[in-house]
């Protein structure tokens, strides 16, 4: 399907004067959780109050897990795990600001491998009224390297009564099922596995619920999803900026494609939606010939 056909048949490019915001979302994006981060309890209380009042999300999440320097250098994300008193004050303030809206927190095992605090933080979250806790089973110092310690998720589940969501090294439907079985967690969160393959979420749900592995999307279906993603990027940022920002995602979408090493350099130079259409059409035509 061409971009012209997608626009006319699905109405993906909308011209309404919607608010340009990091928290902008459509009516079809439900249920919705909005994540906040910060190191000042009063600011977090006000942020939660504003978030609930203006956007009415189904839940508010506190980011105590982000490892990147631009966040931790402001004492946000995983940096808060170095100060459990501050952690407690932030959770309590956010729960107060969110009112009846459930609050969850996302954490890492600790700042470093030598200072695991995930069970203590879980108990703090429970005491302060949080509804759930997500554990990325690596320390901040590990970043995304090494192997996630799923045993930590199991220990956290045993230490608290609130819902525990496991995160880390879940890339396939089988991984999701195995994490649930091995840790006893209540849910599974994925991040990098969905980059370039948003259908993985449906696949995981299907396998966990039925025990049957779903059929993988075809290359043509992956391309159609990538093109729809590109349309949404253009809607949000305009064509020039949206298409340039889309380049990195196109690299993820084409992971594992036959001939991807030749295809990707072409996609990394695109500047318009027409370019994306053309490069993918040429790729599919060439595959059909061969």
C-alpha positions as a printed Julia matrix, in Angstrom:
290×3 Matrix{Float64}:
  0.0     0.0    0.0
  1.35    3.46  -0.88
  1.42    6.37   1.54
 -1.32    8.12  -0.48
 -3.58    5.09  -0.08
 -2.78    4.82   3.62
 -3.6     8.47   4.22
 -6.91    8.33   2.34
 -8.07    4.98   3.68
 -6.97    5.25   7.31
 -6.91    8.99   7.9
 -3.54    8.72   9.6
 -2.45   12.26   8.83
 -4.77   14.45  10.89
 -4.66   18.22  10.81
 -6.42   19.02  14.07
 -4.65   21.58  16.2
 -3.82   19.09  18.97
 -1.49   20.1   21.76
  2.12   19.23  21.03
  3.13   17.56  24.23
  5.2    14.66  25.44
  1.96   13.46  27.02
 -0.22   13.84  23.92
 -2.15   10.68  23.07
 -5.11    9.49  21.05
 -8.4     8.05  22.22
 -7.34    4.66  20.84
 -4.29    4.55  23.14
 -5.95    3.09  26.2
 -5.26    2.02  28.9
 -2.65    4.72  29.41
  0.16    5.14  31.92
  2.24    8.31  32.18
  5.73    8.15  33.68
  7.29   10.94  35.73
 10.8    11.4   37.06
 12.34   13.86  39.44
 14.17   14.26  42.75
 11.99   16.82  44.52
  9.03   15.3   46.4
  6.88   18.43  46.27
  7.52   18.87  42.56
  6.58   15.23  42.0
  3.38   15.68  44.01
  2.38   18.66  41.89
  3.39   16.86  38.68
  1.19   13.9   39.58
 -1.7    16.19  40.42
 -1.4    18.05  37.11
 -0.93   14.82  35.14
 -4.08   13.25  36.59
 -6.1    16.45  36.33
 -5.15   17.32  32.76
 -4.68   13.91  31.13
 -6.67   11.43  33.25
 -4.29    8.46  32.78
 -5.13    5.0   34.05
 -1.94    5.03  36.12
  1.07    7.17  37.0
  4.52    5.59  37.06
  7.66    6.89  38.79
 10.94    6.36  36.98
 13.56    5.13  39.43
 15.2     2.96  36.77
 16.61    5.16  34.01
 20.42    4.76  33.87
 21.31    7.48  31.35
 23.62   10.29  32.47
 21.35   13.21  31.52
 18.75   11.86  33.96
 20.9    10.58  36.84
 23.04   13.73  36.75
 19.88   15.59  37.85
 19.49   13.05  40.66
 16.57   11.45  38.82
 15.97    7.94  37.55
 18.17    5.28  39.17
 20.14    7.92  41.12
 17.28    8.16  43.62
 18.03    4.56  44.67
 21.12    5.85  46.47
 18.9     7.67  48.98
 16.07    5.5   50.33
 14.69    8.3   52.52
 14.29   10.46  49.43
 12.82    7.49  47.57
 10.14    7.14  50.26
  9.36   10.86  50.23
  8.96   10.88  46.44
  6.69    7.83  46.39
  4.51    9.17  49.21
  4.22   12.59  47.56
  3.38   11.16  44.15
  0.72    8.85  45.6
 -0.81   11.84  47.37
 -0.77   13.94  44.19
 -2.27   11.17  42.07
 -5.27   10.77  44.35
 -7.37    7.75  43.33
 -5.2     7.04  40.27
 -2.91    4.02  40.89
  0.81    4.74  41.15
  3.56    2.29  40.2
  7.32    2.59  40.29
 10.02    1.22  38.01
 13.41    0.46  39.53
 16.69   -1.31  38.98
 18.22   -3.68  41.51
 20.31   -0.8   42.86
 22.89    1.79  41.89
 25.67   -0.82  41.76
 25.92   -4.59  41.94
 27.35   -4.25  45.44
 24.36   -2.3   46.74
 21.08   -4.1   45.88
 18.1    -2.26  47.38
 15.2    -3.6   45.34
 13.5    -5.43  48.22
 13.77   -2.41  50.5
 12.4    -0.13  47.78
  9.57   -2.57  47.1
  8.57   -2.49  50.76
  8.79    1.31  50.77
  6.52    1.47  47.71
  4.01   -0.86  49.32
  4.01    1.13  52.6
  3.45    4.4   50.73
  0.46    3.08  48.81
  1.92    2.23  45.4
 -0.06   -0.37  43.48
  2.79   -2.07  41.61
  6.53   -2.18  41.11
  8.48   -3.01  37.96
 12.0    -4.37  38.37
 14.55   -4.2   35.57
 16.79   -6.92  36.92
 20.1    -5.12  36.41
 21.87   -2.49  38.48
 22.34    1.01  37.14
 26.07    0.36  36.75
 25.36   -2.5   34.34
 23.27   -0.39  32.01
 21.99   -2.9   29.46
 25.05   -5.15  29.55
 25.37   -8.62  30.98
 22.48  -10.87  31.86
 19.4    -9.74  33.78
 19.15  -11.39  37.2
 15.66  -12.89  37.12
 16.25  -14.36  40.58
 15.98  -10.78  41.89
 12.46  -10.53  40.45
 11.5   -13.71  42.3
 12.96  -12.37  45.57
 11.09   -9.08  45.14
  7.82  -10.92  44.52
  8.37  -12.83  47.76
  9.11   -9.62  49.68
  5.96   -7.62  48.82
  2.22   -8.09  48.44
  1.69   -5.57  45.64
  1.95   -6.5   41.96
  5.46   -7.14  40.63
  6.28   -6.73  36.94
  9.46   -8.3   35.58
 11.71   -6.62  33.03
 14.99   -7.49  31.34
 16.07   -9.92  28.61
 12.56  -10.73  27.4
 12.83  -10.89  23.61
 10.49  -13.71  22.56
  7.09  -15.1   23.54
  8.9   -18.05  25.12
 10.97  -15.64  27.25
  7.81  -14.0   28.57
  6.3   -17.34  29.56
  9.56  -18.45  31.18
  9.88  -15.25  33.22
  6.35  -15.67  34.56
  7.02  -19.3   35.46
 10.48  -18.81  36.99
  9.83  -15.66  39.02
  6.11  -15.79  39.84
  5.8   -12.15  38.75
  2.39  -10.73  37.89
  3.32   -9.28  34.53
  6.12   -8.77  32.05
  7.4    -5.47  30.66
  9.37   -5.27  27.43
 11.24   -2.37  25.89
 13.97   -3.0   23.32
 12.25   -6.14  22.0
  9.45   -3.97  20.6
 11.78   -1.68  18.65
 11.05   -2.41  15.01
  8.63   -5.18  15.97
  5.61   -3.81  17.86
  3.72   -7.0   16.98
  5.87   -8.82  19.57
  3.42   -7.64  22.24
  0.51   -9.39  20.53
  2.66  -12.47  19.99
  3.59  -12.65  23.68
 -0.02  -12.26  24.8
 -1.1   -15.01  22.42
  1.58  -17.45  23.56
  1.07  -16.82  27.27
 -2.7   -17.24  26.95
 -2.81  -20.22  24.56
  0.6   -21.89  24.62
  0.66  -21.63  20.82
  3.34  -19.71  18.97
  1.69  -17.21  16.6
  2.68  -16.82  12.97
  5.47  -14.27  12.54
  4.65  -11.18  10.43
  6.01  -11.36   6.89
  8.62   -8.94   5.6
  5.89   -7.12   3.66
  3.82   -6.8    6.84
  6.83   -5.43   8.75
  7.27   -2.85   5.98
  3.61   -1.8    6.13
  3.94   -1.3    9.89
  7.12    0.73   9.39
  5.34    2.95   6.85
  2.42    3.51   9.2
  4.93    4.43  11.92
  6.54    6.9    9.53
  3.16    8.54   8.85
  2.6     9.01  12.56
  6.07   10.54  12.95
  5.3    13.01  10.16
  1.98   13.85  11.77
  3.76   14.65  15.02
  6.9    16.42  13.77
  6.27   17.48  10.17
  7.73   15.68   7.17
 11.33   16.89   7.26
 11.97   16.33  10.95
  9.67   13.32  11.22
 11.31   11.4    8.39
 14.82   12.12   9.65
 13.86   10.98  13.15
 12.32    7.86  11.58
 15.63    6.69  10.08
 16.8     4.95  13.24
 13.48    3.11  13.58
 13.66    1.93   9.98
 16.99    0.34  10.88
 15.28   -1.62  13.65
 12.33   -2.6   11.44
 14.68   -4.16   8.9
 16.66   -6.21  11.41
 16.95   -9.73  10.07
 15.8    -8.83   6.56
 17.7   -10.63   3.77
 20.01   -8.04   2.21
 19.53   -5.64   5.13
 23.16   -4.5    4.96
 22.45   -3.08   1.51
 18.97   -1.79   2.37
 19.8     0.14   5.53
 22.27    2.66   4.03
 19.54    3.67   1.58
 16.98    4.1    4.36
 19.41    6.17   6.42
 19.52    8.76   3.62
 15.78    9.19   3.08
 14.29   12.69   3.54
 10.65   12.27   2.43
  7.8     9.76   2.68
  8.16    9.25  -1.07
 11.76    8.16  -0.47
 10.62    5.53   2.04
  8.0     4.25  -0.37
 10.52    4.06  -3.2
 13.3     2.33  -1.26
 10.96   -0.32   0.14
  9.3    -0.88  -3.25
 12.69   -1.37  -4.89
 13.65   -3.81  -2.15
 10.46   -5.87  -2.5
 10.66   -5.85  -6.31
 14.24   -7.09  -6.16
 13.27   -9.88  -3.79
 10.43  -10.88  -6.09
 12.85  -11.06  -9.04
 15.26  -13.26  -7.12
